[in-house]
Amino acid sequence: MAMGNTIKSCFGANYKEVEIGEIVRLAKDEPFTLECGENISNFPLAFQTYGTLNAKRNNAILLCHALSGDQYLCGTHPVTGKTGWWDRMVGPGKPIDTDRYFVICSNVIGSCMGSFGPKEINPATGQPYGLTFPFITVGDMVRTQALLLDYLGIEKLFCCIGGSMGGMQVLEWAASFPERLFAAAPIATSTRQSAQNIAFHEIGRQAIMADPDWCEGNYFAERKYPAKGLAVARMAAHVTYLSESMLQQKFGRNLQDREHYTYGFDADFRVESYLRHQGVSFVERFDANSYLYLTRAASYFDLTQGGRKKLTDVFAGTKIRYCVVSFTSDWLYSSVESRNLVRALNAVAANVSFTEINTDKGHDSFLLDVPEFDAALGGFIEGSASLYGVG
């Protein structure tokens, strides 16, 4: 991909320019209306592509990232220096084979890796939007992705895949653009956010807003950053991504670099040290206001529109081929929610398979080394490619 676009990495005390890949400006000719009612235009959407679009333009796979993810699936991340979040799955000869498929991943609007978000400069003020940024939804994320496909000249996706909030985007694609999608793989997700998950997101937002360095969202102008609040938000969220058995197996009650309790509030236990590390490392790559907006977007997600629609009506007549995946130890988006989706799809005679993976690794299983999951998703892609005629 052509390089040369830059964004400001304004995370923590680290203010620097970071070179990233492709950025396209969308809605240049006419405004894009968000679900909240506000109009935006000429806004940036950052994305990465891997592999080559074939002559028939029918081998495109859209991968949708989770709340704290971004467009960097594989290779080296420009901010963290680590490999991309799905490097295990995407690449030559891997389950999502870039020798065969043209893989696209965009940074969702509201996020902070080059796409239109709260830390972008408001041309009317010359300052970052902050809390003047409009509220966005999962539906808005998907409709901007559809504009990106228009820009790339792709009429129909071979497959759309995503986990967690990425899975919500997959379901939104299936509901809103069924004619532009052949296959869909929603992973570890739900058709609407549960009360428990809304509650966890609220705890995270309140932790950020309680940090005095949040400055009512204007921390960039004040040359401050709510690092402590964002770190606590990440720590609380990270616990939900794991399972109790995994935490017990990995950490138990083991002490961190000591033989006895300190009888203080340092990180006596290894699990405490681990969570503190997760919080600090997250602050170095993510924007606090983006966290507020994206958690709110996830909380708003509900394909039934508050019960005003039935799931069977949402998916009635669908011709999409589905693979729904859940994990036995995922208590954030449990298998019960996946089964509810599968029942609705079965009720409308959809082509759907359901795989519940037995693992103790929790919600984050789709990001970790779980061979059974890799085989299930790889098999679905292979079978779908054969039916769709992708060589």
N, C-alpha and C positions, 0 to 999 in steps of 0.2 A: 504494500500500500504506500501511496505517496505520503511523505511526512512533511513537517514544517509548520503545522498548526501548534500553537502553544496556549496553555492556560496557566493562570496563577494558582500555585499550590499553596493556598493560604490556610494551612492547617496547623494548629498550635502556634508555636513561635517561628514556624518555618515558612517564610515568605519568599517564594522563588518562582521562576518561570519553568514549566515542565513541558517538554515537547511531546505531543500526542499525535495520533493518526488522523483519520478523516473527520472533518466536520462539514455538514451541509446546512445551509440556511433554508428553512422551510416557510411556507405561507408568505412568499414574497408578493404574489399577485393579489391575494385576497386574504382577509383575516381568518384565523383559526379560532373558533368559538369553543372555549372550555366548558365543561359541564357546570361549573359554578356560574357561568354566564358572561365571564370576561373574555374579551378578544385579545389575541396575541398575533403578531406578524413578524416576519423576517427573523425568526428565532433559530438558534443553533441546535443541532442534534449531532452528537458525536457518535461515531460507530467504527467498528472494525470488521473486515471481511477476511475470510480464510478460504483458500481453494479458488477454483475457477468456475464461473458461470458457463454452462455448456451452450451449444448452439441453439438447442430447443428452449433454453431458459427455464428448464423444469427441474433443476437439481438444487434449488435453493432451500436451505434450512435456516429458520430463524430461531435463535436461542435467546430466551428471555431471562435476565438475571434477577436474583433475589434482592431484597431491600438494600443490603449493604454491598452488593456486587457492582460490576461495571462492565464495560465492553471488552475487557481484556480476558479472553477465554484461555489463551495459551501463550507461550512465549514469556518474555520478561515484562513485568508491569513497570511503567515509567516512574511511578511514585514510590512503590515499595521495594522494587528490585527483585521481588519474588516472582515465581511463575504464576500464570493466570489461574483463575478459580476453577476451570475445568480442563486443565492441561492433561489430566489423566484420560479424559474422554474424547478430546478433540485433537485431530492431527492425522498425518499420514498413517494408514493402517490401523487406526484406533476405531472404537465403535462408531464415532461420528467422523468418518474418513474424509479428510480434506483432499485426497486424491480423487474422490468420486463426487463430493458434494461442495456446493458453494455456501459457506456458513457465514451468517450475518449476526452480529450482536451490537445493539445500540445501547448507549447510556440513557436510561429513561429520563424524561423531563422531570424536573424537581430534584434531580441528583446533582453531583458535583464534579464529574469528570469530563467537562466540556459541553454538556448539554444545558439547555435553558433551565436555570435553577436560581435559588435565592442569592447565591454569591455572584451571579452575573451582574454586570453594570446596567443600571437603569438609565437609558439615554436621556430621560427627562431630568434627572438629578445629577448624573455623573457619579453616583454612589451605588454600591451593591443594593439590590432590591431588598434584602432582609425580609422583614415581615410585610412589606408591601407586595411581595411576590404573590400571585394569585394561587388559590387552592387548586390542586390538581387531583385527578382520580386515576384509577387503573384504566378506565375507559379512555381517558385522555392520552395515557401512555401508548395504548394500542393504536389509537387513531393517528398519532404522530409516527408510529412505526409504519403504518400503512402509507403515509406520505413518503417515508423513506423508500419503501418498495417502489412507489411510483417514480421516484427520482432515479432509482437503479434500473428501472424498466422491467420489473418483475411483476407480472400480472397475478400469478398464483404460486404459493409456497408448496413445496413438496411436503414439508413437515414443520411444525412449530413445537418447541420443547422448552420446558422450564420447570424449576422447582420452587416451592414456597411462594413468595410474591411473584416470581417468574411463572409459576403454575397458574396463578390468578390471571396473568396476562394471556396465557395459552387459552384458558377458558373464555376470556373476553374475546379473543380472536375467533374462537369457534362460535360464539354467540352473535358477534357483530359482523363478522366477515366470513361466513361459512363458505361462500363461493370462491374465496381466495385461498382455501386451505384443503389439502388432500388428507393429511394425517396430523394428529395432535397427541402429545404426550404430557399431560399434566401430572406433576410429581410432587408428593408430599404437600398437598394444598387442599383448598376447600372452595366451595361455591360462594361462601360468604364468611366474613370474619366472625369468630365466636366472641362471646362476652368476655371470656377469659383472656383471649389475645388482645382485645381492645383494652382491657385493664392493664396488661403488661406494657402495652405501648404508652398508655397514659403515665405510668410510673416513670418510664424513660423520658418522656417529654418534661414532666415536672422536675426531674433531676437536672435537666439542662437549664430550664428556666429559673431554677432556684440558685444557680451559680451566679454570683454577682458580676462575673465577667461576661455574662450573656448580654448585658446592657440592652435589654428589650429587643434583642435581635440585631443591634447596630454595633456589634463588637469589632467589625473591620474598621469602621470609622474611628473607633476609640483605640485602635491598635491593641485590642485585647482578644482573648479567646476563652470560651467556657470549657476548658479542657477537663476540669474535674467533673463537671456535670455530665459531659458527653461520655467520659470514661465510665462513670457509674451507670449510665443508661446502657452502655454496651455490656457491662458486667452482668446486669440483670437480664438482658436479652440473651446473652450467651448461655446462661444456665438453661434457658428453655430450649436451646438447640441440642442439648445433650440429654442423656438418660441417667437415671439414678444409678443403674448398674454400671454404666460406663464410668461415671465419676467415682464410684466405689472401687472399681477394678483399677482405674488409673491412678487414683490418689489415696483413697481410703482416709485414714486419719494420720497419714505420714506427715512428719514435720519437715519444714523447709530449711535445710542447711543448719540444723541444730539438733541437739539431743534432748533438750528439756524446754518446757514452756517458758516464755519470757515474762509472763504475767503482765503483758502490755498489749498494745494494739498494732504492733507490727504483724507482718504476715507469718504467724507461727506455722500454719498448715500449708502444705504444698498446693492444695486447691485454692487457697486464698492468694498465694503468689501467682498462680496460673491466671486467675481472673483479673488480677491487677495488671498483669502483662497484656492480657487481651484488651483491657480498657485503654491502656497507654498506646498500644500499637494502632488501635482503631482511630484514636484522635489524630494520629500522624497522617491519615489518609482520607478522612471523611469530614464533611462540613456539618456543623451542629444544626443550623437551620434546615439543611436538607433532611436531616434525620427527623426533625419535627414534621416536615411536609410529607415525607414518604410514609411515616408511620400513620399519619392521618389518612393518607390515600388508601393504605391497606385496610384501615378500620372502616372506611366508607364502602369497601367492596362488598357487594351483595347482588348476585345475579337475579335473585327473586324480588329485588327492589322493595325490601322490607315486607315481604310476604304478599305483595300485590300480584306477583306472577308465580306460576308454578314452574319448576325446573323442566317438567315435560313440555311446557309451552316454549321455554327458552330454546330447547334442542329439537323441537318438532321438525321432522323432515330432514334432519341433518344427514348428509352423505359422507361426512368425515369419518376416517378410520381412527379410533381412539385406543390408547394404551394408558390406563390409569395405574399409577404406582403409589403404594404406601409402605411404611415401615412399622414393624410391630412395636418398636420401642419409642416411636414418635408420639409424644403427648401434646405437642404444639398443634399439629394437624393430624389427628389420629386416623386410623383406618376406618373408623365409623363414618367419618366425613367422606372419605373416598367411596365407601360402599353406598352412601346416599346418592352420590353422583352416578355411580354405576347403575343403580336401580332406576334412576331417571332416564339414563341412556337406554337401558334395556326396555323400558316401558315404551320408548318411541322406536324400537327395533333398530337402534343404532349398531354399527359394527364396533363393538367394544370388547377389549380384554382387560382383565384386572389382575394385577400381580401384587401380592402382599409379601414383602421381603422380610424374612426372619433375621433380625440383627439387633444387637444391644447398643448400637451407636447413636440412636436417637434421631432427631429431625435432620441433623446434618449428614445423615447417611449417604445422601445423593452426592455429597461433595467428597466423601471419604472412600477408602478402598473397600468396596463391597462387591466382590466378583459376581454374586448372583444378580445384583442390580445391573451391573455392566452387561451381563449376558442377556438379561431380559430386554433392556432397552436396545441393545445391538441387534437382537433377533427381531424386534418390532420394526426397526428401521430397515433391516434387510428384507423382511417380508413385504413391507410397504413399498420399498423401491422396486421389487419385482412386479408388484401389481401396477405401479404407476408408470413403469417403463423407464426407470432411471438406470442407465448402464453402469 
